[in-house]
Amino acid sequence: MVTAADSVATPARSEAAHRTTLAGWILRAVVSAHVVAIVGQPVFAGVYLSGDYDSLGWHAAGANAVTSIGYLQVIAAIIVWIRLRQVWPFVTTLGVVAAETVQYFAGLAGALWLHIPLGVMTIVALVVQFIDVWRRPLQRRPHPSQERVPTAEQPERKEADDA
Ligand code: HEM
């Protein structure tokens, strides 16, 4: 039976369900800064390869910024994991940060056969992650003991309700 109280409570409940928490906003901010920093890297590299050798200094500074923000993102993702019980941002961040670390040393070693394709893949991965963190509501997942587990009795109860 639907009561007047139910119809008033439902919109507020669904609004709360889509509300992103502070930990979620922090992760979104760090991922956004990370994307902005990494997008500059191929630009500086391209300018350097066109003959402006000073741009390698900008690319090196960008590399330090990108990897530092990456490590901050690991911390933000751990906070999201602990506070919101959502592990996927941590797992995906770990992949991106591992790729960036390899990328950094490949750049220093001048191993362009690895550095350029890995750089492109890392940028694509980070842009996908950016879309993901902004698309999903980052809210606290209920404790496993509070999640509804379907039981064998439920279909019977529904049939009884229908009758
Ligand atoms: C598509 C993206 C990227 C391209 C096309 C690119 C390209 C390059 C090129 C052409 C060099 C010069 C290598 C040489 O002269 O031997 C270089 C160096 C370097 N890159 Fe990248 N790169 C990219 C992304 C990144 C990223 C994301 C990082 C950091 C995680 C990074 C870190 C470095 C470092 C540390 C160096 C060495 C700088 C130095 O010698 O002072 N690169 N990169």
Backbone and ligand atoms as CSV (ligand in chain L), in Angstrom:
chain,resi,resn,atom,element,x,y,z
A,1,MET,N,N,0.840,-1.195,0.000
A,1,MET,CA,C,0.000,0.000,0.000
A,1,MET,C,C,0.883,1.257,0.000
A,2,VAL,N,N,0.547,2.214,-0.851
A,2,VAL,CA,C,1.339,3.439,-0.918
A,2,VAL,C,C,0.684,4.493,-0.052
A,3,THR,N,N,1.420,5.036,0.878
A,3,THR,CA,C,0.872,6.069,1.755
A,3,THR,C,C,1.347,7.438,1.287
A,4,ALA,N,N,0.741,8.502,1.820
A,4,ALA,CA,C,1.154,9.867,1.478
A,4,ALA,C,C,2.605,10.091,1.894
A,5,ALA,N,N,2.995,9.495,3.032
A,5,ALA,CA,C,4.378,9.662,3.512
A,5,ALA,C,C,5.369,9.087,2.514
A,6,ASP,N,N,5.003,7.928,1.897
A,6,ASP,CA,C,5.902,7.307,0.909
A,6,ASP,C,C,6.107,8.223,-0.281
A,7,SER,N,N,5.024,8.800,-0.784
A,7,SER,CA,C,5.146,9.619,-1.994
A,7,SER,C,C,5.941,10.881,-1.729
A,8,VAL,N,N,5.957,11.392,-0.497
A,8,VAL,CA,C,6.759,12.579,-0.179
A,8,VAL,C,C,8.218,12.171,-0.033
A,9,ALA,N,N,8.459,10.973,0.575
A,9,ALA,CA,C,9.838,10.575,0.875
A,9,ALA,C,C,10.607,10.151,-0.369
A,10,THR,N,N,9.939,9.615,-1.391
A,10,THR,CA,C,10.642,9.037,-2.537
A,10,THR,C,C,11.551,10.009,-3.284
A,11,PRO,N,N,11.114,11.247,-3.660
A,11,PRO,CA,C,12.023,12.140,-4.395
A,11,PRO,C,C,13.269,12.481,-3.592
A,12,ALA,N,N,13.109,12.738,-2.283
A,12,ALA,CA,C,14.264,13.090,-1.457
A,12,ALA,C,C,15.253,11.933,-1.424
A,13,ARG,N,N,14.715,10.699,-1.342
A,13,ARG,CA,C,15.583,9.540,-1.266
A,13,ARG,C,C,16.371,9.379,-2.565
A,14,SER,N,N,15.704,9.538,-3.725
A,14,SER,CA,C,16.426,9.348,-4.985
A,14,SER,C,C,17.429,10.473,-5.203
A,15,GLU,N,N,17.134,11.684,-4.709
A,15,GLU,CA,C,18.099,12.785,-4.828
A,15,GLU,C,C,19.351,12.462,-4.014
A,16,ALA,N,N,19.155,11.942,-2.809
A,16,ALA,CA,C,20.288,11.587,-1.954
A,16,ALA,C,C,21.124,10.490,-2.594
A,17,ALA,N,N,20.441,9.569,-3.297
A,17,ALA,CA,C,21.148,8.449,-3.920
A,17,ALA,C,C,22.116,8.920,-4.993
A,18,HIS,N,N,21.872,10.095,-5.594
A,18,HIS,CA,C,22.750,10.586,-6.653
A,18,HIS,C,C,23.727,11.652,-6.164
A,19,ARG,N,N,23.759,11.862,-4.855
A,19,ARG,CA,C,24.630,12.920,-4.329
A,19,ARG,C,C,26.049,12.391,-4.170
A,20,THR,N,N,27.014,13.121,-4.761
A,20,THR,CA,C,28.422,12.725,-4.632
A,20,THR,C,C,28.982,13.313,-3.347
A,21,THR,N,N,29.746,12.515,-2.614
A,21,THR,CA,C,30.282,12.938,-1.321
A,21,THR,C,C,31.563,13.767,-1.497
A,22,LEU,N,N,32.064,14.323,-0.382
A,22,LEU,CA,C,33.285,15.143,-0.424
A,22,LEU,C,C,34.465,14.330,-0.963
A,23,ALA,N,N,34.589,13.080,-0.508
A,23,ALA,CA,C,35.692,12.231,-0.985
A,23,ALA,C,C,35.596,12.073,-2.509
A,24,GLY,N,N,34.378,11.931,-3.018
A,24,GLY,CA,C,34.163,11.801,-4.464
A,24,GLY,C,C,34.564,13.065,-5.200
A,25,TRP,N,N,34.225,14.222,-4.631
A,25,TRP,CA,C,34.586,15.502,-5.275
A,25,TRP,C,C,36.099,15.697,-5.285
A,26,ILE,N,N,36.761,15.269,-4.215
A,26,ILE,CA,C,38.231,15.394,-4.164
A,26,ILE,C,C,38.843,14.545,-5.281
A,27,LEU,N,N,38.338,13.310,-5.441
A,27,LEU,CA,C,38.860,12.441,-6.501
A,27,LEU,C,C,38.613,13.079,-7.875
A,28,ARG,N,N,37.421,13.611,-8.080
A,28,ARG,CA,C,37.119,14.250,-9.371
A,28,ARG,C,C,38.072,15.411,-9.646
A,29,ALA,N,N,38.347,16.229,-8.608
A,29,ALA,CA,C,39.235,17.394,-8.782
A,29,ALA,C,C,40.640,16.927,-9.150
A,30,VAL,N,N,41.142,15.884,-8.461
A,30,VAL,CA,C,42.518,15.427,-8.715
A,30,VAL,C,C,42.606,14.804,-10.113
A,31,VAL,N,N,41.604,13.995,-10.494
A,31,VAL,CA,C,41.629,13.377,-11.834
A,31,VAL,C,C,41.575,14.479,-12.905
A,32,SER,N,N,40.796,15.536,-12.671
A,32,SER,CA,C,40.689,16.626,-13.657
A,32,SER,C,C,42.026,17.341,-13.818
A,33,ALA,N,N,42.691,17.644,-12.684
A,33,ALA,CA,C,44.002,18.307,-12.744
A,33,ALA,C,C,45.015,17.401,-13.464
A,34,HIS,N,N,44.888,16.112,-13.216
A,34,HIS,CA,C,45.793,15.127,-13.830
A,34,HIS,C,C,45.634,15.131,-15.359
A,35,VAL,N,N,44.388,15.180,-15.823
A,35,VAL,CA,C,44.131,15.202,-17.273
A,35,VAL,C,C,44.716,16.475,-17.884
A,36,VAL,N,N,44.486,17.613,-17.229
A,36,VAL,CA,C,45.004,18.890,-17.762
A,36,VAL,C,C,46.530,18.809,-17.880
A,37,ALA,N,N,47.181,18.261,-16.842
A,37,ALA,CA,C,48.650,18.191,-16.853
A,37,ALA,C,C,49.153,17.256,-17.957
A,38,ILE,N,N,48.510,16.126,-18.133
A,38,ILE,CA,C,49.050,15.136,-19.095
A,38,ILE,C,C,48.813,15.559,-20.544
A,39,VAL,N,N,47.734,16.318,-20.786
A,39,VAL,CA,C,47.427,16.730,-22.158
A,39,VAL,C,C,48.524,17.658,-22.713
A,40,GLY,N,N,49.219,18.377,-21.810
A,40,GLY,CA,C,50.310,19.259,-22.257
A,40,GLY,C,C,51.528,18.479,-22.751
A,41,GLN,N,N,51.691,17.237,-22.309
A,41,GLN,CA,C,52.917,16.485,-22.595
A,41,GLN,C,C,53.179,16.239,-24.088
A,42,PRO,N,N,52.199,15.726,-24.848
A,42,PRO,CA,C,52.478,15.559,-26.284
A,42,PRO,C,C,52.692,16.891,-26.993
A,43,VAL,N,N,52.084,17.956,-26.469
A,43,VAL,CA,C,52.258,19.279,-27.092
A,43,VAL,C,C,53.719,19.722,-26.927
A,44,PHE,N,N,54.240,19.644,-25.691
A,44,PHE,CA,C,55.645,20.042,-25.467
A,44,PHE,C,C,56.590,19.139,-26.259
A,45,ALA,N,N,56.245,17.835,-26.311
A,45,ALA,CA,C,57.095,16.896,-27.052
A,45,ALA,C,C,57.093,17.256,-28.539
A,46,GLY,N,N,55.927,17.593,-29.063
A,46,GLY,CA,C,55.809,17.941,-30.487
A,46,GLY,C,C,56.607,19.202,-30.806
A,47,VAL,N,N,56.534,20.197,-29.923
A,47,VAL,CA,C,57.269,21.456,-30.139
A,47,VAL,C,C,58.774,21.164,-30.097
A,48,TYR,N,N,59.162,20.290,-29.145
A,48,TYR,CA,C,60.588,19.906,-29.040
A,48,TYR,C,C,61.052,19.206,-30.319
A,49,LEU,N,N,60.225,18.262,-30.810
A,49,LEU,CA,C,60.615,17.510,-32.014
A,49,LEU,C,C,60.634,18.403,-33.255
A,50,SER,N,N,59.930,19.564,-33.166
A,50,SER,CA,C,59.948,20.506,-34.298
A,50,SER,C,C,61.196,21.385,-34.278
A,51,GLY,N,N,62.013,21.236,-33.229
A,51,GLY,CA,C,63.283,21.965,-33.223
A,51,GLY,C,C,63.439,22.971,-32.103
A,52,ASP,N,N,62.392,23.184,-31.286
A,52,ASP,CA,C,62.521,24.114,-30.155
A,52,ASP,C,C,62.996,23.313,-28.937
A,53,TYR,N,N,64.311,23.301,-28.727
A,53,TYR,CA,C,64.877,22.397,-27.721
A,53,TYR,C,C,64.537,22.794,-26.286
A,54,ASP,N,N,64.145,24.060,-26.064
A,54,ASP,CA,C,63.746,24.474,-24.706
A,54,ASP,C,C,62.501,23.718,-24.246
A,55,SER,N,N,61.703,23.267,-25.197
A,55,SER,CA,C,60.459,22.584,-24.832
A,55,SER,C,C,60.699,21.273,-24.102
A,56,LEU,N,N,61.904,20.711,-24.243
A,56,LEU,CA,C,62.195,19.482,-23.498
A,56,LEU,C,C,62.187,19.776,-21.998
A,57,GLY,N,N,62.619,21.003,-21.628
A,57,GLY,CA,C,62.564,21.418,-20.218
A,57,GLY,C,C,61.119,21.479,-19.727
A,58,TRP,N,N,60.223,22.014,-20.579
A,58,TRP,CA,C,58.793,22.062,-20.229
A,58,TRP,C,C,58.218,20.657,-20.117
A,59,HIS,N,N,58.649,19.783,-21.039
A,59,HIS,CA,C,58.170,18.396,-21.017
A,59,HIS,C,C,58.643,17.694,-19.740
A,60,ALA,N,N,59.892,17.969,-19.336
A,60,ALA,CA,C,60.419,17.352,-18.109
A,60,ALA,C,C,59.672,17.886,-16.880
A,61,ALA,N,N,59.396,19.219,-16.878
A,61,ALA,CA,C,58.631,19.795,-15.750
A,61,ALA,C,C,57.215,19.206,-15.738
A,62,GLY,N,N,56.640,19.061,-16.939
A,62,GLY,CA,C,55.296,18.464,-17.041
A,62,GLY,C,C,55.303,17.034,-16.526
A,63,ALA,N,N,56.393,16.302,-16.816
A,63,ALA,CA,C,56.491,14.911,-16.356
A,63,ALA,C,C,56.489,14.858,-14.830
A,64,ASN,N,N,57.200,15.809,-14.188
A,64,ASN,CA,C,57.208,15.843,-12.717
A,64,ASN,C,C,55.819,16.173,-12.182
A,65,ALA,N,N,55.130,17.118,-12.852
A,65,ALA,CA,C,53.776,17.495,-12.408
A,65,ALA,C,C,52.815,16.309,-12.575
A,66,VAL,N,N,52.876,15.665,-13.747
A,66,VAL,CA,C,51.953,14.548,-14.036
A,66,VAL,C,C,52.137,13.427,-13.006
A,67,THR,N,N,53.402,13.040,-12.760
A,67,THR,CA,C,53.605,11.903,-11.848
A,67,THR,C,C,53.254,12.294,-10.404
A,68,SER,N,N,53.531,13.552,-10.011
A,68,SER,CA,C,53.172,13.965,-8.645
A,68,SER,C,C,51.655,13.941,-8.469
A,69,ILE,N,N,50.918,14.468,-9.452
A,69,ILE,CA,C,49.447,14.462,-9.345
A,69,ILE,C,C,48.947,13.008,-9.345
A,70,GLY,N,N,49.631,12.145,-10.103
A,70,GLY,CA,C,49.263,10.719,-10.127
A,70,GLY,C,C,49.341,10.112,-8.730
A,71,TYR,N,N,50.408,10.449,-7.983
A,71,TYR,CA,C,50.546,9.878,-6.637
A,71,TYR,C,C,49.491,10.482,-5.691
A,72,LEU,N,N,49.147,11.763,-5.913
A,72,LEU,CA,C,48.055,12.350,-5.117
A,72,LEU,C,C,46.741,11.619,-5.416
A,73,GLN,N,N,46.593,11.230,-6.694
A,73,GLN,CA,C,45.362,10.520,-7.080
A,73,GLN,C,C,45.264,9.156,-6.381
A,74,VAL,N,N,46.430,8.524,-6.150
A,74,VAL,CA,C,46.415,7.244,-5.419
A,74,VAL,C,C,45.843,7.487,-4.013
A,75,ILE,N,N,46.277,8.588,-3.365
A,75,ILE,CA,C,45.795,8.885,-2.009
A,75,ILE,C,C,44.288,9.157,-2.052
A,76,ALA,N,N,43.852,9.969,-3.033
A,76,ALA,CA,C,42.417,10.283,-3.145
A,76,ALA,C,C,41.606,9.008,-3.384
A,77,ALA,N,N,42.153,8.100,-4.192
A,77,ALA,CA,C,41.430,6.853,-4.493
A,77,ALA,C,C,41.375,5.942,-3.258
A,78,ILE,N,N,42.422,5.983,-2.430
A,78,ILE,CA,C,42.406,5.182,-1.186
A,78,ILE,C,C,41.324,5.748,-0.251
A,79,ILE,N,N,41.225,7.084,-0.206
A,79,ILE,CA,C,40.185,7.711,0.643
A,79,ILE,C,C,38.798,7.273,0.161
A,80,VAL,N,N,38.606,7.280,-1.164
A,80,VAL,CA,C,37.313,6.857,-1.726
A,80,VAL,C,C,37.047,5.386,-1.372
A,81,TRP,N,N,38.075,4.576,-1.455
A,81,TRP,CA,C,37.930,3.142,-1.144
A,81,TRP,C,C,37.497,2.961,0.323
A,82,ILE,N,N,38.180,3.686,1.230
A,82,ILE,CA,C,37.879,3.521,2.660
A,82,ILE,C,C,36.516,4.131,3.004
A,83,ARG,N,N,36.296,5.379,2.547
A,83,ARG,CA,C,35.092,6.112,2.977
A,83,ARG,C,C,33.836,5.643,2.241
A,84,LEU,N,N,33.991,5.328,0.934
A,84,LEU,CA,C,32.802,5.015,0.120
A,84,LEU,C,C,32.678,3.536,-0.225
A,85,ARG,N,N,33.669,2.742,0.164
A,85,ARG,CA,C,33.689,1.299,-0.146
A,85,ARG,C,C,33.621,1.049,-1.657
A,86,GLN,N,N,34.311,1.914,-2.422
A,86,GLN,CA,C,34.371,1.743,-3.881
A,86,GLN,C,C,35.827,1.530,-4.247
A,87,VAL,N,N,36.146,0.332,-4.702
A,87,VAL,CA,C,37.555,-0.002,-4.941
A,87,VAL,C,C,37.982,0.306,-6.379
A,88,TRP,N,N,37.032,0.407,-7.336
A,88,TRP,CA,C,37.412,0.568,-8.751
A,88,TRP,C,C,38.267,1.803,-9.020
A,89,PRO,N,N,38.056,2.974,-8.346
A,89,PRO,CA,C,38.959,4.103,-8.658
A,89,PRO,C,C,40.406,3.794,-8.263
A,90,PHE,N,N,40.587,3.035,-7.176
A,90,PHE,CA,C,41.943,2.702,-6.739
A,90,PHE,C,C,42.615,1.767,-7.750
A,91,VAL,N,N,41.892,0.763,-8.209
A,91,VAL,CA,C,42.465,-0.213,-9.145
A,91,VAL,C,C,42.849,0.472,-10.465
A,92,THR,N,N,41.950,1.310,-10.985
A,92,THR,CA,C,42.246,1.970,-12.264
A,92,THR,C,C,43.378,2.999,-12.096
A,93,THR,N,N,43.381,3.695,-10.942
A,93,THR,CA,C,44.451,4.677,-10.683
A,93,THR,C,C,45.807,3.984,-10.622
A,94,LEU,N,N,45.829,2.811,-9.979
A,94,LEU,CA,C,47.085,2.073,-9.862
A,94,LEU,C,C,47.635,1.726,-11.247
A,95,GLY,N,N,46.760,1.333,-12.161
A,95,GLY,CA,C,47.177,1.015,-13.537
A,95,GLY,C,C,47.771,2.233,-14.227
A,96,VAL,N,N,47.078,3.373,-14.104
A,96,VAL,CA,C,47.539,4.603,-14.770
A,96,VAL,C,C,48.883,5.054,-14.171
A,97,VAL,N,N,48.993,5.002,-12.849
A,97,VAL,CA,C,50.221,5.485,-12.192
A,97,VAL,C,C,51.408,4.559,-12.503
A,98,ALA,N,N,51.154,3.259,-12.592
A,98,ALA,CA,C,52.231,2.329,-12.959
A,98,ALA,C,C,52.708,2.647,-14.383
A,99,ALA,N,N,51.760,2.886,-15.300
A,99,ALA,CA,C,52.121,3.217,-16.685
A,99,ALA,C,C,52.923,4.516,-16.724
A,100,GLU,N,N,52.523,5.502,-15.923
A,100,GLU,CA,C,53.235,6.797,-15.919
A,100,GLU,C,C,54.652,6.653,-15.381
A,101,THR,N,N,54.825,5.772,-14.406
A,101,THR,CA,C,56.160,5.582,-13.829
A,101,THR,C,C,57.087,4.953,-14.872
A,102,VAL,N,N,56.578,3.941,-15.587
A,102,VAL,CA,C,57.365,3.330,-16.676
A,102,VAL,C,C,57.664,4.394,-17.731
A,103,GLN,N,N,56.637,5.202,-18.020
A,103,GLN,CA,C,56.731,6.263,-19.022
A,103,GLN,C,C,57.855,7.247,-18.675
A,104,TYR,N,N,57.928,7.588,-17.406
A,104,TYR,CA,C,58.932,8.556,-16.937
A,104,TYR,C,C,60.350,8.033,-17.222
A,105,PHE,N,N,60.569,6.759,-16.839
A,105,PHE,CA,C,61.922,6.205,-17.013
A,105,PHE,C,C,62.228,5.929,-18.483
A,106,ALA,N,N,61.200,5.584,-19.251
A,106,ALA,CA,C,61.409,5.390,-20.700
A,106,ALA,C,C,61.802,6.722,-21.342
A,107,GLY,N,N,61.204,7.825,-20.868
A,107,GLY,CA,C,61.548,9.158,-21.379
A,107,GLY,C,C,62.989,9.512,-21.058
A,108,LEU,N,N,63.387,9.273,-19.794
A,108,LEU,CA,C,64.762,9.587,-19.377
A,108,LEU,C,C,65.774,8.753,-20.166
A,109,ALA,N,N,65.374,7.513,-20.486
A,109,ALA,CA,C,66.284,6.619,-21.220
A,109,ALA,C,C,66.253,6.886,-22.716
A,110,GLY,N,N,65.338,7.758,-23.156
A,110,GLY,CA,C,65.234,8.044,-24.601
A,110,GLY,C,C,64.684,6.870,-25.394
A,111,ALA,N,N,63.964,5.958,-24.710
A,111,ALA,CA,C,63.389,4.776,-25.387
A,111,ALA,C,C,62.055,5.182,-26.029
A,112,LEU,N,N,62.141,5.891,-27.135
A,112,LEU,CA,C,60.931,6.441,-27.758
A,112,LEU,C,C,60.006,5.363,-28.313
A,113,TRP,N,N,60.566,4.184,-28.701
A,113,TRP,CA,C,59.720,3.089,-29.206
A,113,TRP,C,C,58.684,2.687,-28.157
A,114,LEU,N,N,59.044,2.867,-26.844
A,114,LEU,CA,C,58.111,2.552,-25.759
A,114,LEU,C,C,57.393,3.823,-25.292
A,115,HIS,N,N,58.187,4.902,-25.201
A,115,HIS,CA,C,57.687,6.132,-24.590
A,115,HIS,C,C,56.499,6.737,-25.345
A,116,ILE,N,N,56.562,6.777,-26.648
A,116,ILE,CA,C,55.480,7.447,-27.406
A,116,ILE,C,C,54.183,6.618,-27.391
A,117,PRO,N,N,54.220,5.306,-27.735
A,117,PRO,CA,C,52.940,4.561,-27.671
A,117,PRO,C,C,52.374,4.480,-26.256
A,118,LEU,N,N,53.241,4.287,-25.252
A,118,LEU,CA,C,52.735,4.206,-23.872
A,118,LEU,C,C,52.138,5.547,-23.440
A,119,GLY,N,N,52.755,6.643,-23.912
A,119,GLY,CA,C,52.225,7.981,-23.588
A,119,GLY,C,C,50.815,8.147,-24.140
A,120,VAL,N,N,50.611,7.721,-25.395
A,120,VAL,CA,C,49.279,7.844,-26.017
A,120,VAL,C,C,48.269,7.000,-25.232
A,121,MET,N,N,48.672,5.747,-24.895
A,121,MET,CA,C,47.742,4.847,-24.175
A,121,MET,C,C,47.412,5.396,-22.787
A,122,THR,N,N,48.413,5.976,-22.132
A,122,THR,CA,C,48.184,6.513,-20.782
A,122,THR,C,C,47.199,7.685,-20.837
A,123,ILE,N,N,47.362,8.537,-21.844
A,123,ILE,CA,C,46.456,9.688,-21.970
A,123,ILE,C,C,45.030,9.191,-22.229
A,124,VAL,N,N,44.872,8.210,-23.105
A,124,VAL,CA,C,43.530,7.668,-23.394
A,124,VAL,C,C,42.934,7.079,-22.116
A,125,ALA,N,N,43.736,6.299,-21.365
A,125,ALA,CA,C,43.236,5.666,-20.139
A,125,ALA,C,C,42.778,6.723,-19.134
A,126,LEU,N,N,43.559,7.792,-19.019
A,126,LEU,CA,C,43.217,8.836,-18.050
A,126,LEU,C,C,41.948,9.597,-18.470
A,127,VAL,N,N,41.784,9.817,-19.773
A,127,VAL,CA,C,40.566,10.501,-20.251
A,127,VAL,C,C,39.341,9.616,-19.985
A,128,VAL,N,N,39.482,8.294,-20.178
A,128,VAL,CA,C,38.368,7.372,-19.883
A,128,VAL,C,C,38.045,7.432,-18.385
A,129,GLN,N,N,39.083,7.473,-17.558
A,129,GLN,CA,C,38.866,7.542,-16.113
A,129,GLN,C,C,38.188,8.867,-15.721
A,130,PHE,N,N,38.591,9.942,-16.397
A,130,PHE,CA,C,37.979,11.257,-16.154
A,130,PHE,C,C,36.459,11.180,-16.427
A,131,ILE,N,N,36.103,10.593,-17.578
A,131,ILE,CA,C,34.679,10.476,-17.934
A,131,ILE,C,C,33.964,9.621,-16.890
A,132,ASP,N,N,34.619,8.548,-16.467
A,132,ASP,CA,C,34.026,7.619,-15.514
A,132,ASP,C,C,33.734,8.278,-14.159
A,133,VAL,N,N,34.727,9.009,-13.611
A,133,VAL,CA,C,34.507,9.597,-12.276
A,133,VAL,C,C,33.464,10.718,-12.319
A,134,TRP,N,N,33.326,11.390,-13.476
A,134,TRP,CA,C,32.315,12.449,-13.570
A,134,TRP,C,C,30.932,11.897,-13.906
A,135,ARG,N,N,30.879,10.711,-14.525
A,135,ARG,CA,C,29.593,10.144,-14.939
A,135,ARG,C,C,28.896,9.406,-13.786
A,136,ARG,N,N,29.686,8.685,-12.986
A,136,ARG,CA,C,29.072,7.885,-11.913
A,136,ARG,C,C,28.902,8.733,-10.665
A,137,PRO,N,N,27.787,8.563,-9.938
A,137,PRO,CA,C,27.699,9.240,-8.636
A,137,PRO,C,C,28.634,8.544,-7.648
A,138,LEU,N,N,29.536,9.296,-7.031
A,138,LEU,CA,C,30.495,8.686,-6.099
A,138,LEU,C,C,29.928,8.797,-4.690
A,139,GLN,N,N,29.169,7.795,-4.330
A,139,GLN,CA,C,28.515,7.805,-3.013
A,139,GLN,C,C,28.871,6.545,-2.243
A,140,ARG,N,N,28.549,6.581,-0.962
A,140,ARG,CA,C,28.921,5.460,-0.089
A,140,ARG,C,C,28.095,4.223,-0.451
A,141,ARG,N,N,28.808,3.114,-0.668
A,141,ARG,CA,C,28.124,1.858,-0.972
A,141,ARG,C,C,27.662,1.242,0.347
A,142,PRO,N,N,26.439,0.686,0.399
A,142,PRO,CA,C,25.987,0.104,1.669
A,142,PRO,C,C,26.872,-1.060,2.103
A,143,HIS,N,N,26.958,-1.257,3.401
A,143,HIS,CA,C,27.740,-2.369,3.937
A,143,HIS,C,C,27.158,-3.674,3.399
A,144,PRO,N,N,28.012,-4.690,3.073
A,144,PRO,CA,C,27.481,-5.936,2.494
A,144,PRO,C,C,26.342,-6.539,3.308
A,145,SER,N,N,26.384,-6.407,4.634
A,145,SER,CA,C,25.326,-6.999,5.463
A,145,SER,C,C,23.999,-6.267,5.287
A,146,GLN,N,N,24.041,-5.020,4.752
A,146,GLN,CA,C,22.803,-4.254,4.557
A,146,GLN,C,C,22.244,-4.398,3.155
A,147,GLU,N,N,23.057,-5.024,2.260
A,147,GLU,CA,C,22.577,-5.169,0.887
A,147,GLU,C,C,21.528,-6.265,0.844
A,148,ARG,N,N,20.468,-6.061,0.038
A,148,ARG,CA,C,19.379,-7.040,-0.051
A,148,ARG,C,C,19.838,-8.254,-0.838
A,149,VAL,N,N,19.695,-9.400,-0.237
A,149,VAL,CA,C,20.045,-10.640,-0.926
A,149,VAL,C,C,18.732,-11.302,-1.326
A,150,PRO,N,N,18.532,-11.581,-2.640
A,150,PRO,CA,C,17.286,-12.219,-3.038
A,150,PRO,C,C,17.166,-13.618,-2.432
A,151,THR,N,N,16.015,-13.926,-1.901
A,151,THR,CA,C,15.810,-15.256,-1.310
A,151,THR,C,C,14.772,-16.008,-2.115
A,152,ALA,N,N,14.695,-17.302,-1.858
A,152,ALA,CA,C,13.747,-18.152,-2.588
A,152,ALA,C,C,12.314,-17.786,-2.225
A,153,GLU,N,N,12.129,-17.141,-1.040
A,153,GLU,CA,C,10.754,-16.834,-0.619
A,153,GLU,C,C,10.178,-15.645,-1.370
A,154,GLN,N,N,11.044,-14.783,-1.906
A,154,GLN,CA,C,10.550,-13.536,-2.480
A,154,GLN,C,C,9.566,-13.710,-3.628
A,155,PRO,N,N,9.830,-14.629,-4.612
A,155,PRO,CA,C,8.840,-14.770,-5.686
A,155,PRO,C,C,7.471,-15.180,-5.149
A,156,GLU,N,N,7.480,-16.063,-4.113
A,156,GLU,CA,C,6.201,-16.495,-3.528
A,156,GLU,C,C,5.468,-15.309,-2.938
A,157,ARG,N,N,6.259,-14.446,-2.239
A,157,ARG,CA,C,5.629,-13.300,-1.600
A,157,ARG,C,C,5.002,-12.394,-2.656
A,158,LYS,N,N,5.737,-12.246,-3.823
A,158,LYS,CA,C,5.213,-11.395,-4.884
A,158,LYS,C,C,3.923,-11.979,-5.434
A,159,GLU,N,N,3.912,-13.310,-5.636
A,159,GLU,CA,C,2.696,-13.947,-6.156
A,159,GLU,C,C,1.538,-13.719,-5.194
A,160,ALA,N,N,1.847,-13.813,-3.896
A,160,ALA,CA,C,0.803,-13.594,-2.891
A,160,ALA,C,C,0.288,-12.162,-2.956
A,161,ASP,N,N,1.237,-11.198,-3.187
A,161,ASP,CA,C,0.836,-9.786,-3.291
A,161,ASP,C,C,-0.045,-9.572,-4.518
A,162,ASP,N,N,0.309,-10.262,-5.640
A,162,ASP,CA,C,-0.446,-10.085,-6.883
A,162,ASP,C,C,-1.870,-10.625,-6.741
A,163,ALA,N,N,-2.011,-11.692,-5.955
A,163,ALA,CA,C,-3.316,-12.368,-5.860
A,163,ALA,C,C,-4.371,-11.509,-5.162
L,1,HEM,C1,C,52.036,11.101,-25.982
L,1,HEM,C2,C,52.711,11.607,-24.993
L,1,HEM,C3,C,54.208,11.828,-24.985
L,1,HEM,C4,C,55.084,11.989,-26.022
L,1,HEM,C5,C,54.766,11.994,-27.501
L,1,HEM,C6,C,56.393,12.166,-25.451
L,1,HEM,C7,C,57.582,12.349,-26.168
L,1,HEM,C8,C,58.831,12.558,-25.629
L,1,HEM,C9,C,60.030,12.857,-26.390
L,1,HEM,C10,C,60.099,13.004,-27.904
L,1,HEM,C11,C,61.053,12.969,-25.511
L,1,HEM,C12,C,62.519,13.281,-25.842
L,1,HEM,C13,C,63.310,12.012,-25.772
L,1,HEM,C14,C,64.719,12.204,-26.286
L,1,HEM,O1,O,65.056,13.258,-26.824
L,1,HEM,O2,O,65.520,11.266,-26.139
L,1,HEM,C15,C,60.512,12.754,-24.195
L,1,HEM,C16,C,61.252,12.799,-23.032
L,1,HEM,C17,C,60.728,12.611,-21.776
L,1,HEM,N1,N,59.407,12.349,-21.448
L,1,HEM,FE1,FE,57.872,12.230,-22.771
L,1,HEM,N2,N,56.304,12.088,-24.097
L,1,HEM,C18,C,54.977,11.899,-23.785
L,1,HEM,C19,C,54.449,11.781,-22.531
L,1,HEM,C20,C,55.165,11.779,-21.358
L,1,HEM,C21,C,54.618,11.601,-20.056
L,1,HEM,C22,C,53.127,11.377,-19.747
L,1,HEM,C23,C,55.643,11.642,-19.158
L,1,HEM,C24,C,55.613,11.509,-17.678
L,1,HEM,C25,C,54.994,10.581,-17.034
L,1,HEM,C26,C,56.864,11.865,-19.918
L,1,HEM,C27,C,58.125,11.958,-19.390
L,1,HEM,C28,C,59.293,12.213,-20.090
L,1,HEM,C29,C,60.616,12.399,-19.485
L,1,HEM,C30,C,60.946,12.357,-17.999
L,1,HEM,C31,C,61.492,12.664,-20.539
L,1,HEM,C32,C,63.004,12.967,-20.440
L,1,HEM,C33,C,63.189,14.469,-20.320
L,1,HEM,C34,C,64.644,14.863,-20.235
L,1,HEM,O3,O,65.487,14.193,-20.870
L,1,HEM,O4,O,64.936,15.859,-19.541
L,1,HEM,N3,N,56.534,11.942,-21.257
L,1,HEM,N4,N,59.168,12.502,-24.297
